[in-house]
């Protein structure tokens, strides 16, 4: 991928990843061939802002975890009244990082491995 | 979530659940934890009444416990069995629970299974609300 396309990608999708991951993602995208590059536009990322809103409104029911794809943890949260109320509050602070981590894993699965 | 993180998380959550039940047995209700959903909205959540159900069940009133919240009995059963499974895995350095967890996640995500799961939770939730838990 050429540098301009990569920078556009980072500009648009940068908020979906941890800032410390961006330089490595940029490097990896620069070495990407065009056939893989087209698959990048197909990925649907989870928005960390949506996650935090859902976590505050319906975190007790584990819906925030279900949304980002952590189904097992979502069931755990649902069955324990949001981890006795404590996990719900902890997740208000963790869910954005967890969402960005899920987005990184999604990107990695398309890029096929490590960057 | 990695294997070790999941294992310690399951152990911690189960331990918290068991401590929670013990605390309720000796009636230390001053602990500032509990169902946030119920505290904020005043409506019972799908898991509300789980502690009461588990405690009633443990006291030998099986039917009464099931009628309070059947989900509570299921949760209590998981809180007892899963740590044992995790400990066996940790001792034998296996990852059977981790593999099962990943398989179960994929199984629940199937459209038919997810629909039944959501329906059951909603029905139980409505029942909880009607019982004023």
gemmi code that builds the backbone of each chain (N, CA, C; Angstrom):
import gemmi

chains = {
    "A": [
        ("UNK", (0.839, -1.200, 0.000), (0.000, 0.000, 0.000), (0.874, 1.250, 0.000)),
        ("UNK", (0.454, 2.263, -0.759), (1.279, 3.468, -0.756), (1.022, 4.311, 0.496)),
        ("UNK", (1.978, 5.176, 0.809), (1.969, 5.923, 2.080), (0.710, 6.773, 2.243)),
        ("UNK", (0.248, 7.341, 1.120), (-0.929, 8.218, 1.217), (-2.172, 7.441, 1.664)),
        ("UNK", (-2.353, 6.247, 1.084), (-3.517, 5.401, 1.453), (-3.429, 4.958, 2.909)),
        ("UNK", (-2.205, 4.631, 3.315), (-2.008, 4.184, 4.699), (-2.341, 5.314, 5.664)),
        ("UNK", (-1.861, 6.526, 5.338), (-2.133, 7.666, 6.220), (-3.622, 7.982, 6.274)),
        ("UNK", (-4.302, 7.839, 5.136), (-5.755, 8.050, 5.114), (-6.438, 7.024, 6.013)),
        ("UNK", (-5.979, 5.755, 5.921), (-6.542, 4.684, 6.759), (-6.358, 5.022, 8.236)),
        ("UNK", (-5.138, 5.457, 8.580), (-4.828, 5.782, 9.984), (-5.695, 6.958, 10.448)),
        ("UNK", (-5.885, 7.943, 9.533), (-6.674, 9.126, 9.885), (-8.127, 8.741, 10.176)),
        ("UNK", (-8.668, 7.840, 9.344), (-10.083, 7.461, 9.484), (-10.273, 6.477, 10.634)),
        ("UNK", (-9.417, 5.471, 10.671), (-9.643, 4.365, 11.617), (-8.750, 4.416, 12.865)),
        ("UNK", (-7.923, 5.437, 12.985), (-6.979, 5.527, 14.107), (-7.647, 5.436, 15.460)),
        ("UNK", (-8.854, 6.012, 15.569), (-9.539, 6.036, 16.878), (-9.996, 4.641, 17.324)),
        ("UNK", (-9.990, 3.682, 16.400), (-10.415, 2.326, 16.751), (-9.273, 1.488, 17.343)),
        ("UNK", (-8.066, 2.054, 17.359), (-6.913, 1.295, 17.875), (-6.225, 2.082, 18.982)),
        ("UNK", (-5.436, 1.349, 19.787), (-4.635, 2.005, 20.821), (-3.574, 2.854, 20.119)),
        ("UNK", (-3.299, 4.037, 20.666), (-2.348, 4.933, 19.995), (-0.943, 4.317, 19.910)),
        ("UNK", (-0.583, 3.490, 20.929), (0.758, 2.894, 20.883), (0.871, 1.776, 19.834)),
        ("UNK", (-0.283, 1.328, 19.308), (-0.250, 0.288, 18.263), (-0.132, 0.902, 16.857)),
        ("UNK", (-0.459, 2.198, 16.750), (-0.545, 2.814, 15.417), (0.762, 2.778, 14.609)),
        ("UNK", (1.923, 3.091, 15.210), (3.154, 3.027, 14.394), (3.392, 1.634, 13.796)),
        ("UNK", (3.145, 0.584, 14.604), (3.348, -0.792, 14.107), (2.329, -1.131, 13.019)),
        ("UNK", (1.077, -0.668, 13.209), (0.040, -0.915, 12.192), (0.426, -0.220, 10.891)),
        ("UNK", (0.945, 1.006, 11.019), (1.340, 1.779, 9.830), (2.444, 1.046, 9.059)),
        ("UNK", (3.438, 0.582, 9.805), (4.549, -0.147, 9.182), (4.036, -1.385, 8.435)),
        ("UNK", (3.121, -2.096, 9.120), (2.595, -3.347, 8.536), (1.778, -3.055, 7.279)),
        ("UNK", (0.995, -1.962, 7.319), (0.155, -1.623, 6.166), (1.006, -1.188, 4.973)),
        ("UNK", (2.136, -0.524, 5.273), (3.018, -0.066, 4.183), (3.589, -1.246, 3.397)),
        ("UNK", (3.777, -2.366, 4.106), (4.360, -3.532, 3.423), (3.282, -4.465, 2.856)),
        ("UNK", (2.041, -4.005, 2.871), (0.923, -4.849, 2.432), (0.749, -4.806, 0.914)),
        ("UNK", (0.426, -5.957, 0.307), (0.157, -5.894, -1.138), (-1.308, -5.532, -1.393)),
        ("UNK", (-1.611, -5.138, -2.619), (-2.920, -4.555, -2.922), (-4.089, -5.518, -2.752)),
        ("UNK", (-3.857, -6.830, -2.947), (-4.952, -7.789, -2.811), (-5.451, -7.833, -1.359)),
        ("UNK", (-4.498, -7.725, -0.411), (-4.877, -7.709, 1.003), (-5.477, -6.359, 1.386)),
        ("UNK", (-4.990, -5.307, 0.724), (-5.449, -3.958, 1.041), (-6.947, -3.800, 0.803)),
        ("UNK", (-7.454, -4.461, -0.237), (-8.885, -4.335, -0.536), (-9.738, -4.964, 0.579)),
        ("UNK", (-9.189, -6.011, 1.229), (-9.928, -6.671, 2.311), (-10.055, -5.768, 3.534)),
        ("UNK", (-9.110, -4.815, 3.652), (-9.116, -3.915, 4.813), (-10.385, -3.088, 4.903)),
        ("UNK", (-10.879, -2.673, 3.738), (-12.062, -1.803, 3.725), (-13.331, -2.569, 4.091)),
        ("UNK", (-13.238, -3.913, 4.094), (-14.422, -4.730, 4.415), (-14.620, -4.880, 5.930)),
        ("UNK", (-13.551, -4.627, 6.702), (-13.641, -4.882, 8.151), (-14.543, -3.852, 8.819)),
        ("UNK", (-15.426, -4.359, 9.696), (-16.252, -3.440, 10.465), (-15.701, -3.399, 11.886)),
        ("UNK", (-15.227, -2.229, 12.286), (-14.637, -2.094, 13.620), (-15.702, -1.684, 14.635)),
        ("UNK", (-15.442, -2.069, 15.908), (-16.328, -1.645, 16.986), (-15.874, -0.272, 17.465)),
        ("UNK", (-16.837, 0.607, 17.697), (-16.501, 1.952, 18.145), (-16.357, 1.981, 19.669)),
        ("UNK", (-15.164, 2.368, 20.181), (-14.971, 2.421, 21.635), (-15.964, 3.356, 22.336)),
        ("UNK", (-16.378, 4.429, 21.660), (-17.339, 5.362, 22.280), (-18.688, 4.682, 22.472)),
        ("UNK", (-19.115, 3.918, 21.466), (-20.377, 3.173, 21.594), (-20.276, 2.189, 22.750)),
        ("UNK", (-19.119, 1.532, 22.847), (-18.918, 0.536, 23.913), (-19.081, 1.158, 25.289)),
        ("UNK", (-18.486, 2.335, 25.485), (-18.539, 2.960, 26.821), (-19.970, 3.401, 27.138)),
        ("UNK", (-20.697, 3.866, 26.114), (-22.097, 4.275, 26.340), (-22.937, 3.054, 26.714)),
        ("UNK", (-22.757, 1.957, 25.952), (-23.501, 0.722, 26.250), (-23.108, 0.195, 27.629)),
        ("UNK", (-21.804, 0.308, 27.959), (-21.318, -0.194, 29.244), (-21.972, 0.556, 30.403)),
        ("UNK", (-22.130, 1.881, 30.241), (-22.739, 2.668, 31.320), (-24.231, 2.358, 31.425)),
        ("UNK", (-24.895, 2.221, 30.264), (-26.354, 2.027, 30.277), (-26.763, 0.581, 30.572)),
        ("UNK", (-26.045, -0.385, 30.000), (-26.492, -1.781, 30.132), (-25.341, -2.720, 30.491)),
        ("UNK", (-24.346, -2.172, 31.185), (-23.188, -2.982, 31.578), (-23.551, -4.105, 32.531)),
        ("UNK", (-24.562, -3.870, 33.366), (-24.986, -4.894, 34.343), (-25.479, -6.158, 33.662)),
        ("UNK", (-25.990, -5.997, 32.444), (-26.524, -7.152, 31.719), (-25.460, -7.787, 30.823)),
        ("UNK", (-24.273, -7.211, 30.811), (-23.170, -7.783, 30.019), (-23.254, -7.475, 28.533)),
        ("UNK", (-24.151, -6.550, 28.167), (-24.361, -6.287, 26.734), (-23.113, -5.671, 26.094)),
        ("UNK", (-22.369, -4.876, 26.873), (-21.134, -4.295, 26.343), (-20.147, -5.376, 25.899)),
        ("UNK", (-20.067, -6.449, 26.684), (-19.148, -7.551, 26.342), (-19.667, -8.343, 25.142)),
        ("UNK", (-21.001, -8.538, 25.091), (-21.583, -9.254, 23.940), (-21.284, -8.488, 22.655)),
        ("UNK", (-21.422, -7.147, 22.703), (-21.255, -6.318, 21.507), (-19.846, -6.437, 20.928)),
        ("UNK", (-18.834, -6.450, 21.796), (-17.466, -6.512, 21.249), (-17.035, -7.938, 20.913)),
        ("UNK", (-17.918, -8.915, 21.186), (-17.625, -10.293, 20.778), (-17.103, -11.182, 21.892)),
        ("UNK", (-17.015, -10.636, 23.120), (-16.608, -11.458, 24.268), (-17.847, -12.151, 24.834)),
        ("UNK", (-18.359, -13.143, 24.103), (-19.639, -13.767, 24.468), (-19.555, -14.481, 25.820)),
        ("UNK", (-18.469, -15.197, 26.030), (-18.297, -15.940, 27.287), (-18.317, -15.016, 28.490)),
        ("UNK", (-17.569, -13.911, 28.377), (-17.529, -12.961, 29.488), (-18.882, -12.270, 29.639)),
        ("UNK", (-19.567, -12.052, 28.517), (-20.906, -11.443, 28.549), (-21.873, -12.308, 29.338)),
        ("UNK", (-21.827, -13.619, 29.082), (-22.705, -14.557, 29.806), (-22.349, -14.525, 31.300)),
        ("UNK", (-21.049, -14.511, 31.580), (-20.587, -14.441, 32.973), (-21.101, -13.207, 33.675)),
        ("UNK", (-21.056, -12.102, 32.963), (-21.507, -10.830, 33.541), (-23.024, -10.833, 33.743)),
        ("UNK", (-23.716, -11.412, 32.780), (-25.189, -11.476, 32.848), (-25.639, -12.341, 34.018)),
        ("UNK", (-24.946, -13.479, 34.215), (-25.359, -14.427, 35.258), (-25.033, -13.937, 36.666)),
        ("UNK", (-24.107, -12.959, 36.776), (-23.699, -12.538, 38.118), (-24.128, -11.110, 38.429)),
        ("UNK", (-25.196, -10.644, 37.782), (-25.664, -9.259, 37.997), (-24.515, -8.278, 37.751)),
        ("UNK", (-23.783, -8.476, 36.680), (-22.648, -7.606, 36.367), (-21.523, -7.777, 37.362)),
        ("UNK", (-21.203, -9.027, 37.686), (-20.106, -9.305, 38.630), (-20.336, -8.607, 39.958)),
        ("UNK", (-21.560, -8.775, 40.504), (-21.968, -8.186, 41.789), (-21.829, -6.664, 41.789)),
        ("UNK", (-21.965, -6.068, 40.615), (-21.908, -4.606, 40.506), (-20.486, -4.079, 40.382)),
        ("UNK", (-19.528, -4.891, 40.809), (-18.129, -4.407, 40.821), (-17.537, -4.463, 39.412)),
        ("UNK", (-17.756, -5.613, 38.753), (-17.240, -5.789, 37.379), (-17.830, -4.719, 36.449)),
        ("UNK", (-19.107, -4.391, 36.671), (-19.757, -3.360, 35.848), (-18.963, -2.056, 35.926)),
        ("UNK", (-18.609, -1.666, 37.155), (-17.889, -0.400, 37.333), (-16.467, -0.512, 36.764)),
        ("UNK", (-15.819, -1.641, 36.991), (-14.456, -1.838, 36.463), (-14.481, -1.746, 34.933)),
        ("UNK", (-15.530, -2.326, 34.325), (-15.622, -2.330, 32.859), (-15.842, -0.938, 32.269)),
        ("UNK", (-16.397, -0.013, 33.061), (-16.524, 1.358, 32.545), (-15.151, 1.904, 32.164)),
        ("UNK", (-14.126, 1.436, 32.875), (-12.764, 1.924, 32.625), (-12.001, 1.022, 31.644)),
        ("UNK", (-12.408, -0.244, 31.546), (-11.642, -1.195, 30.725), (-12.223, -1.417, 29.335)),
        ("UNK", (-13.509, -1.121, 29.164), (-14.195, -1.577, 27.949), (-13.641, -0.918, 26.681)),
        ("UNK", (-13.189, 0.348, 26.790), (-12.661, 1.012, 25.592), (-11.359, 0.333, 25.133)),
        ("UNK", (-10.501, 0.021, 26.097), (-9.244, -0.667, 25.752), (-9.549, -2.060, 25.195)),
        ("UNK", (-10.546, -2.732, 25.792), (-10.916, -4.074, 25.314), (-11.453, -4.002, 23.884)),
        ("UNK", (-12.234, -2.961, 23.599), (-12.773, -2.776, 22.247), (-11.648, -2.556, 21.241)),
        ("UNK", (-10.697, -1.701, 21.608), (-9.570, -1.422, 20.704), (-8.734, -2.679, 20.488)),
        ("UNK", (-8.616, -3.480, 21.532), (-7.858, -4.725, 21.427), (-8.556, -5.696, 20.465)),
        ("UNK", (-9.892, -5.746, 20.559), (-10.667, -6.606, 19.643), (-10.480, -6.140, 18.206)),
        ("UNK", (-10.482, -4.810, 18.007), (-10.279, -4.253, 16.663), (-8.906, -4.644, 16.120)),
        ("UNK", (-7.913, -4.622, 17.015), (-6.547, -5.006, 16.605), (-6.528, -6.476, 16.171)),
        ("UNK", (-7.228, -7.316, 16.956), (-7.270, -8.744, 16.607), (-7.959, -8.955, 15.261)),
        ("UNK", (-9.024, -8.174, 15.011), (-9.742, -8.274, 13.735), (-8.825, -7.906, 12.584)),
        ("UNK", (-8.090, -6.803, 12.768), (-7.166, -6.349, 11.728), (-6.089, -7.394, 11.496)),
        ("UNK", (-5.578, -7.951, 12.606), (-4.534, -8.972, 12.499), (-5.006, -10.204, 11.737)),
        ("UNK", (-6.276, -10.586, 11.991), (-6.787, -11.784, 11.317), (-6.858, -11.570, 9.812)),
        ("UNK", (-7.089, -10.323, 9.390), (-7.121, -10.031, 7.948), (-5.698, -9.940, 7.400)),
        ("UNK", (-4.812, -9.290, 8.182), (-3.435, -9.152, 7.723), (-2.696, -10.483, 7.766)),
        ("UNK", (-3.247, -11.422, 8.546), (-2.671, -12.748, 8.583), (-1.405, -12.834, 9.389)),
        ("UNK", (-1.544, -12.645, 10.691), (-0.384, -12.856, 11.567), (-0.010, -11.631, 12.347)),
        ("UNK", (1.286, -11.464, 12.537), (1.779, -10.419, 13.407), (2.296, -9.246, 12.607)),
        ("UNK", (2.290, -8.075, 13.268), (2.957, -6.958, 12.599), (4.207, -6.567, 13.347)),
    ],
    "B": [
        ("UNK", (-9.127, -13.128, 24.959), (-8.573, -13.318, 26.296), (-7.692, -14.572, 26.307)),
        ("UNK", (-6.492, -14.435, 26.843), (-5.566, -15.558, 26.887), (-5.973, -16.588, 27.924)),
        ("UNK", (-5.311, -17.756, 27.847), (-5.679, -18.874, 28.715), (-5.485, -18.533, 30.204)),
        ("UNK", (-4.298, -18.037, 30.545), (-4.008, -17.758, 31.960), (-4.929, -16.691, 32.520)),
        ("UNK", (-5.153, -15.651, 31.718), (-6.027, -14.547, 32.157), (-7.432, -15.089, 32.430)),
        ("UNK", (-7.919, -15.933, 31.527), (-9.264, -16.506, 31.673), (-9.349, -17.364, 32.933)),
        ("UNK", (-8.320, -18.200, 33.146), (-8.334, -19.107, 34.299), (-8.369, -18.327, 35.615)),
        ("UNK", (-7.506, -17.318, 35.731), (-7.478, -16.535, 36.960), (-8.766, -15.745, 37.127)),
        ("UNK", (-9.315, -15.311, 36.010), (-10.570, -14.561, 36.052), (-11.709, -15.449, 36.566)),
        ("UNK", (-11.789, -16.680, 36.058), (-12.832, -17.625, 36.491), (-12.674, -17.921, 37.981)),
        ("UNK", (-11.413, -18.147, 38.414), (-11.156, -18.436, 39.833), (-11.583, -17.264, 40.709)),
        ("UNK", (-11.221, -16.062, 40.279), (-11.539, -14.849, 41.048), (-13.052, -14.638, 41.135)),
        ("UNK", (-13.723, -14.784, 39.983), (-15.179, -14.543, 39.940), (-15.923, -15.587, 40.778)),
        ("UNK", (-15.491, -16.850, 40.697), (-16.138, -17.908, 41.474), (-15.912, -17.688, 42.967)),
        ("UNK", (-14.680, -17.304, 43.309), (-14.361, -17.033, 44.713), (-15.211, -15.868, 45.218)),
        ("UNK", (-15.327, -14.830, 44.392), (-16.148, -13.672, 44.773), (-17.591, -14.116, 44.991)),
        ("UNK", (-18.087, -15.002, 44.112), (-19.460, -15.511, 44.228), (-19.663, -16.284, 45.526)),
        ("UNK", (-18.690, -17.137, 45.857), (-18.811, -17.943, 47.081), (-18.748, -17.045, 48.321)),
        ("UNK", (-17.826, -16.062, 48.287), (-17.724, -15.119, 49.419), (-19.037, -14.329, 49.551)),
        ("UNK", (-19.580, -13.980, 48.392), (-20.842, -13.225, 48.353), (-21.965, -14.007, 49.047)),
        ("UNK", (-22.045, -15.294, 48.745), (-23.089, -16.146, 49.353), (-22.861, -16.257, 50.863)),
        ("UNK", (-21.569, -16.443, 51.262), (-21.254, -16.568, 52.693), (-21.616, -15.265, 53.425)),
        ("UNK", (-21.266, -14.130, 52.806), (-21.577, -12.828, 53.408), (-23.082, -12.694, 53.643)),
        ("UNK", (-23.849, -13.159, 52.665), (-25.310, -13.057, 52.807), (-25.865, -14.006, 53.856)),
        ("UNK", (-25.130, -15.119, 54.078), (-25.564, -16.066, 55.115), (-25.455, -15.430, 56.492)),
        ("UNK", (-24.346, -14.624, 56.687), (-24.176, -14.025, 58.012), (-24.678, -12.571, 58.024)),
        ("UNK", (-25.398, -12.234, 56.958), (-26.126, -10.964, 56.868), (-25.269, -9.721, 57.077)),
        ("UNK", (-24.185, -9.645, 56.318), (-23.428, -8.410, 56.270), (-23.918, -7.615, 55.058)),
        ("UNK", (-25.108, -7.073, 55.134), (-25.693, -6.430, 53.954), (-25.202, -4.993, 53.769)),
        ("UNK", (-24.209, -4.579, 54.587), (-23.702, -3.209, 54.440), (-22.719, -3.096, 53.282)),
        ("UNK", (-22.310, -4.236, 52.706), (-21.330, -4.229, 51.610), (-21.906, -3.437, 50.436)),
        ("UNK", (-21.177, -2.394, 49.945), (-21.745, -1.531, 48.915), (-21.690, -2.120, 47.513)),
        ("UNK", (-21.906, -3.405, 47.368), (-21.933, -4.026, 46.041), (-23.331, -4.602, 45.829)),
        ("UNK", (-23.578, -5.076, 44.648), (-24.895, -5.643, 44.360), (-25.295, -5.297, 42.954)),
        ("UNK", (-26.554, -5.533, 42.633), (-26.988, -5.304, 41.262), (-27.190, -3.812, 41.002)),
        ("UNK", (-26.274, -3.242, 40.176), (-26.380, -1.819, 39.855), (-27.678, -1.527, 39.110)),
        ("UNK", (-28.054, -2.463, 38.225), (-29.265, -2.296, 37.403), (-30.483, -2.133, 38.310)),
        ("UNK", (-30.566, -2.975, 39.337), (-31.701, -2.940, 40.264), (-31.671, -1.675, 41.102)),
        ("UNK", (-30.453, -1.258, 41.491), (-30.321, -0.060, 42.326), (-30.721, 1.198, 41.555)),
        ("UNK", (-30.377, 1.223, 40.265), (-30.640, 2.423, 39.458), (-32.084, 2.457, 38.972)),
        ("UNK", (-32.572, 1.346, 38.439), (-33.900, 1.359, 37.809), (-35.024, 0.904, 38.754)),
        ("UNK", (-34.665, 0.153, 39.769), (-35.697, -0.389, 40.669), (-36.352, -1.637, 40.101)),
        ("UNK", (-35.907, -2.027, 38.892), (-36.448, -3.238, 38.258), (-35.420, -4.361, 38.417)),
        ("UNK", (-35.896, -5.570, 38.664), (-34.992, -6.713, 38.801), (-34.293, -6.998, 37.470)),
        ("UNK", (-33.026, -7.424, 37.538), (-32.307, -7.821, 36.314), (-32.481, -9.336, 36.123)),
        ("UNK", (-32.073, -9.905, 35.002), (-32.292, -11.351, 34.786), (-31.665, -12.236, 35.864)),
        ("UNK", (-30.601, -11.744, 36.526), (-29.923, -12.583, 37.520), (-30.303, -12.229, 38.954)),
        ("UNK", (-31.174, -11.250, 39.132), (-31.562, -10.851, 40.489), (-32.231, -12.032, 41.204)),
        ("UNK", (-31.909, -12.199, 42.451), (-32.483, -13.308, 43.222), (-31.638, -14.560, 43.162)),
        ("UNK", (-30.506, -14.495, 42.455), (-29.631, -15.677, 42.331), (-29.099, -16.115, 43.691)),
        ("UNK", (-28.676, -15.126, 44.507), (-28.125, -15.456, 45.830), (-29.195, -16.134, 46.680)),
        ("UNK", (-30.383, -15.524, 46.689), (-31.487, -16.111, 47.470), (-31.811, -17.521, 46.979)),
        ("UNK", (-31.818, -17.683, 45.666), (-32.117, -19.001, 45.091), (-31.067, -20.025, 45.525)),
        ("UNK", (-29.780, -19.632, 45.424), (-28.694, -20.563, 45.774), (-28.739, -20.919, 47.258)),
        ("UNK", (-28.961, -19.898, 48.102), (-28.990, -20.135, 49.555), (-30.171, -21.031, 49.918)),
        ("UNK", (-31.345, -20.742, 49.350), (-32.539, -21.565, 49.622), (-32.312, -22.999, 49.171)),
        ("UNK", (-31.679, -23.139, 48.007), (-31.389, -24.464, 47.453), (-30.448, -25.229, 48.385)),
        ("UNK", (-29.422, -24.519, 48.880), (-28.440, -25.152, 49.772), (-29.065, -25.569, 51.102)),
        ("UNK", (-30.113, -24.849, 51.505), (-30.783, -25.192, 52.764), (-31.709, -26.393, 52.607)),
        ("UNK", (-31.803, -26.898, 51.386), (-32.587, -28.116, 51.156), (-33.957, -27.865, 50.557)),
        ("UNK", (-34.339, -26.579, 50.407), (-35.636, -26.262, 49.792), (-35.442, -26.157, 48.279)),
        ("UNK", (-35.306, -27.312, 47.637), (-34.919, -27.345, 46.219), (-35.937, -26.661, 45.306)),
        ("UNK", (-37.209, -26.991, 45.469), (-38.238, -26.429, 44.591), (-38.366, -24.927, 44.811)),
        ("UNK", (-38.352, -24.538, 46.073), (-38.472, -23.113, 46.409), (-37.312, -22.322, 45.796)),
        ("UNK", (-36.098, -22.901, 45.896), (-34.913, -22.276, 45.317), (-35.050, -22.113, 43.813)),
        ("UNK", (-35.534, -23.156, 43.171), (-35.715, -23.105, 41.706), (-36.762, -22.059, 41.326)),
        ("UNK", (-37.780, -21.918, 42.152), (-38.852, -20.970, 41.839), (-38.417, -19.518, 42.048)),
        ("UNK", (-37.432, -19.297, 42.922), (-36.947, -17.913, 43.123), (-36.245, -17.449, 41.845)),
        ("UNK", (-35.244, -18.186, 41.399), (-34.580, -17.878, 40.127), (-33.778, -19.102, 39.665)),
        ("UNK", (-34.283, -19.828, 38.685), (-33.565, -21.028, 38.224), (-32.161, -20.726, 37.708)),
        ("UNK", (-31.994, -19.500, 37.202), (-30.675, -19.088, 36.701), (-29.651, -19.066, 37.838)),
        ("UNK", (-30.130, -18.770, 39.045), (-29.259, -18.704, 40.223), (-28.655, -20.051, 40.555)),
        ("UNK", (-29.459, -21.097, 40.415), (-28.971, -22.455, 40.699), (-27.894, -22.821, 39.679)),
        ("UNK", (-28.172, -22.474, 38.413), (-27.225, -22.744, 37.331), (-25.908, -22.009, 37.592)),
        ("UNK", (-26.012, -20.733, 37.985), (-24.810, -19.931, 38.263), (-24.025, -20.525, 39.430)),
        ("UNK", (-24.758, -20.913, 40.485), (-24.093, -21.481, 41.668), (-23.367, -22.778, 41.309)),
        ("UNK", (-24.013, -23.560, 40.449), (-23.413, -24.820, 40.000), (-22.110, -24.530, 39.236)),
        ("UNK", (-22.152, -23.520, 38.371), (-20.950, -23.136, 37.611), (-19.865, -22.625, 38.553)),
        ("UNK", (-20.280, -21.841, 39.564), (-19.305, -21.261, 40.505), (-18.603, -22.335, 41.326)),
        ("UNK", (-19.215, -23.503, 41.444), (-18.586, -24.597, 42.196), (-17.762, -25.491, 41.254)),
        ("UNK", (-18.328, -25.781, 40.074), (-17.680, -26.750, 39.176), (-16.507, -26.159, 38.379)),
        ("UNK", (-16.692, -24.929, 37.880), (-15.653, -24.355, 37.007), (-14.292, -24.188, 37.704)),
        ("UNK", (-14.251, -23.690, 38.960), (-12.930, -23.577, 39.604), (-12.235, -24.928, 39.754)),
        ("UNK", (-13.029, -25.988, 39.984), (-12.433, -27.328, 40.107), (-11.785, -27.716, 38.786)),
        ("UNK", (-12.540, -27.516, 37.689), (-12.037, -27.819, 36.341), (-10.761, -27.015, 36.049)),
        ("UNK", (-10.812, -25.707, 36.387), (-9.672, -24.825, 36.124), (-8.455, -25.274, 36.937)),
        ("UNK", (-8.689, -25.623, 38.218), (-7.573, -26.064, 39.075), (-6.947, -27.353, 38.527)),
        ("UNK", (-7.792, -28.281, 38.081), (-7.266, -29.537, 37.509), (-6.414, -29.217, 36.280)),
        ("UNK", (-6.921, -28.304, 35.445), (-6.175, -27.898, 34.243), (-4.830, -27.280, 34.604)),
        ("UNK", (-4.857, -26.400, 35.631), (-3.627, -25.715, 36.042), (-2.616, -26.708, 36.612)),
        ("UNK", (-3.125, -27.683, 37.369), (-2.231, -28.674, 37.978), (-1.631, -29.606, 36.932)),
        ("UNK", (-2.471, -30.023, 35.981), (-2.000, -30.975, 34.964), (-1.406, -30.279, 33.738)),
        ("UNK", (-1.390, -28.922, 33.797), (-0.881, -28.100, 32.692), (-1.561, -28.440, 31.365)),
        ("UNK", (-2.893, -28.558, 31.445), (-3.681, -28.805, 30.236), (-4.477, -27.555, 29.905)),
        ("UNK", (-5.201, -27.578, 28.795), (-6.028, -26.418, 28.472), (-7.435, -26.850, 28.017)),
        ("UNK", (-7.955, -27.916, 28.663), (-9.267, -28.436, 28.249), (-10.379, -27.419, 28.505)),
        ("UNK", (-10.304, -26.674, 29.624), (-11.355, -25.690, 29.906), (-11.299, -24.540, 28.909)),
        ("UNK", (-10.078, -24.103, 28.581), (-9.916, -22.998, 27.624), (-10.500, -23.383, 26.263)),
        ("UNK", (-10.225, -24.606, 25.828), (-10.742, -25.079, 24.539), (-12.268, -25.177, 24.592)),
        ("UNK", (-12.787, -25.679, 25.737), (-14.237, -25.773, 25.910), (-14.873, -24.383, 25.877)),
        ("UNK", (-14.226, -23.421, 26.546), (-14.737, -22.038, 26.599), (-14.851, -21.455, 25.188)),
        ("UNK", (-13.806, -21.663, 24.386), (-13.800, -21.139, 23.012), (-14.894, -21.818, 22.172)),
        ("UNK", (-15.038, -23.153, 22.375), (-16.064, -23.900, 21.642), (-17.451, -23.422, 22.038)),
        ("UNK", (-17.657, -23.238, 23.366), (-18.952, -22.802, 23.884), (-19.303, -21.423, 23.337)),
        ("UNK", (-18.292, -20.542, 23.242), (-18.513, -19.193, 22.698), (-19.030, -19.278, 21.270)),
        ("UNK", (-18.370, -20.148, 20.476), (-18.774, -20.295, 19.062), (-20.168, -20.905, 18.978)),
        ("UNK", (-20.466, -21.859, 19.902), (-21.767, -22.537, 19.908), (-22.895, -21.536, 20.221)),
        ("UNK", (-22.658, -20.681, 21.231), (-23.679, -19.709, 21.631), (-23.921, -18.692, 20.521)),
        ("UNK", (-22.865, -18.409, 19.737), (-22.995, -17.402, 18.676), (-23.841, -17.882, 17.500)),
        ("UNK", (-24.134, -19.184, 17.441), (-24.982, -19.672, 16.336), (-26.361, -19.050, 16.461)),
        ("UNK", (-26.939, -18.732, 15.307), (-28.204, -17.981, 15.291), (-29.300, -18.657, 16.112)),
        ("UNK", (-29.512, -19.966, 15.869), (-30.585, -20.694, 16.551), (-30.370, -20.751, 18.050)),
        ("UNK", (-29.123, -21.078, 18.449), (-28.798, -21.203, 19.872), (-28.931, -19.845, 20.555)),
        ("UNK", (-28.399, -18.784, 19.893), (-28.453, -17.443, 20.472), (-29.904, -17.018, 20.684)),
        ("UNK", (-30.775, -17.327, 19.696), (-32.194, -16.941, 19.808), (-32.833, -17.610, 21.019)),
        ("UNK", (-32.582, -18.926, 21.175), (-33.164, -19.661, 22.307), (-32.628, -19.100, 23.634)),
        ("UNK", (-31.314, -18.837, 23.658), (-30.666, -18.303, 24.862), (-31.284, -16.949, 25.243)),
        ("UNK", (-31.421, -16.065, 24.260), (-31.974, -14.725, 24.525), (-33.426, -14.842, 24.990)),
        ("UNK", (-34.181, -15.719, 24.325), (-35.594, -15.912, 24.683), (-35.728, -16.403, 26.128)),
        ("UNK", (-34.906, -17.391, 26.491), (-34.951, -17.934, 27.858), (-34.620, -16.851, 28.888)),
        ("UNK", (-33.584, -16.052, 28.582), (-33.175, -14.995, 29.512), (-34.295, -13.966, 29.660)),
        ("UNK", (-34.926, -13.604, 28.535), (-36.002, -12.598, 28.592), (-37.208, -13.137, 29.381)),
        ("UNK", (-37.571, -14.409, 29.119), (-38.705, -15.011, 29.839), (-38.407, -15.028, 31.341)),
        ("UNK", (-37.175, -15.439, 31.695), (-36.766, -15.474, 33.110), (-36.782, -14.071, 33.718)),
        ("UNK", (-36.370, -13.110, 32.904), (-36.325, -11.716, 33.354), (-37.746, -11.206, 33.664)),
        ("UNK", (-38.662, -11.473, 32.720), (-40.056, -11.045, 32.926), (-40.635, -11.718, 34.170)),
        ("UNK", (-40.283, -12.987, 34.345), (-40.749, -13.728, 35.526), (-40.200, -13.073, 36.803)),
        ("UNK", (-38.895, -12.685, 36.760), (-38.271, -12.009, 37.906), (-39.010, -10.716, 38.232)),
        ("UNK", (-39.339, -9.952, 37.188), (-40.026, -8.671, 37.396), (-41.409, -8.919, 38.008)),
        ("UNK", (-42.104, -9.951, 37.479), (-43.450, -10.245, 37.991), (-43.409, -10.718, 39.449)),
        ("UNK", (-42.245, -11.308, 39.850), (-42.121, -11.796, 41.235), (-41.659, -10.691, 42.176)),
        ("UNK", (-41.346, -9.499, 41.616), (-40.835, -8.371, 42.404), (-39.577, -8.726, 43.202)),
        ("UNK", (-38.604, -9.334, 42.554), (-37.374, -9.747, 43.253), (-36.539, -8.535, 43.651)),
    ],
}
model = gemmi.Model(1)
for chain_id, residues in chains.items():
    chain = gemmi.Chain(chain_id)
    for i, (resn, *xyz) in enumerate(residues, 1):
        res = gemmi.Residue()
        res.name, res.seqid = resn, gemmi.SeqId(i, " ")
        for name, pos in zip(("N", "CA", "C"), xyz):
            atom = gemmi.Atom()
            atom.name, atom.element = name, gemmi.Element(name[0])
            atom.pos, atom.b_iso = gemmi.Position(*pos), 0.0
            res.add_atom(atom)
        chain.add_residue(res)
    model.add_chain(chain)
structure = gemmi.Structure()
structure.add_model(model)
structure.setup_entities()
